[in-house]
Amino acid sequence: MKKFFDEFKAFISRGNVMDMAVGVIIGASFKAIVDSLVADIINPVLGLFGGMNFSEYKLALKGDATLNYGNFITAIINFVIMAFVIFCIVKFMNGVSAKFTKKKEEVPAAPTTKACPFCKSEIAIEATRCPHCTSELVVEE
């Protein structure tokens, strides 16, 4: 049992778990801002054109029960706004990250052929004799 708790402790103390926890907390706080944006700004503006707020759209069922599909539409708007904002943030962060990371310079590949000094034909770099003119080549070391 001690080994199990030691593994759990190692898992929790990793940086990724802490980063995720911070992200969830900030995401929850950001959700409140988006909810307020939709409920207090977007829905009233859309209400000017549609005549009413989305949250007021309901379908009466049996008795006092109602199907509040307007709240569902509001949740979809919240999701789309949240996804768009997160997309913009990630796109911005990737752009900033790309500017600060140094690009590796590509090293050209080592040549695999050379020109015969006598007949100017292309031959393998390891060749000691030209296959075209049969000249003996000087081996460079």
Sequence and secondary structure as in RCSB ss.txt:
>XXXX:A:sequence
MKKFFDEFKAFISRGNVMDMAVGVIIGASFKAIVDSLVADIINPVLGLFGGMNFSEYKLALKGDATLNYGNFITA
IINFVIMAFVIFCIVKFMNGVSAKFTKKKEEVPAAPTTKACPFCKSEIAIEATRCPHCTSELVVEE
>XXXX:A:secstr
 HHHHHHHHHHHTSHHHHHHHHHHHHHHHHHHHHHHIIIIIIHHHHHHHHSS GGG  EE STT EE HHHHHHH
HHHHHHHHHHHHHHHHHHHHHHHHHS           EEE TTT  EEETT SB TTT  B     
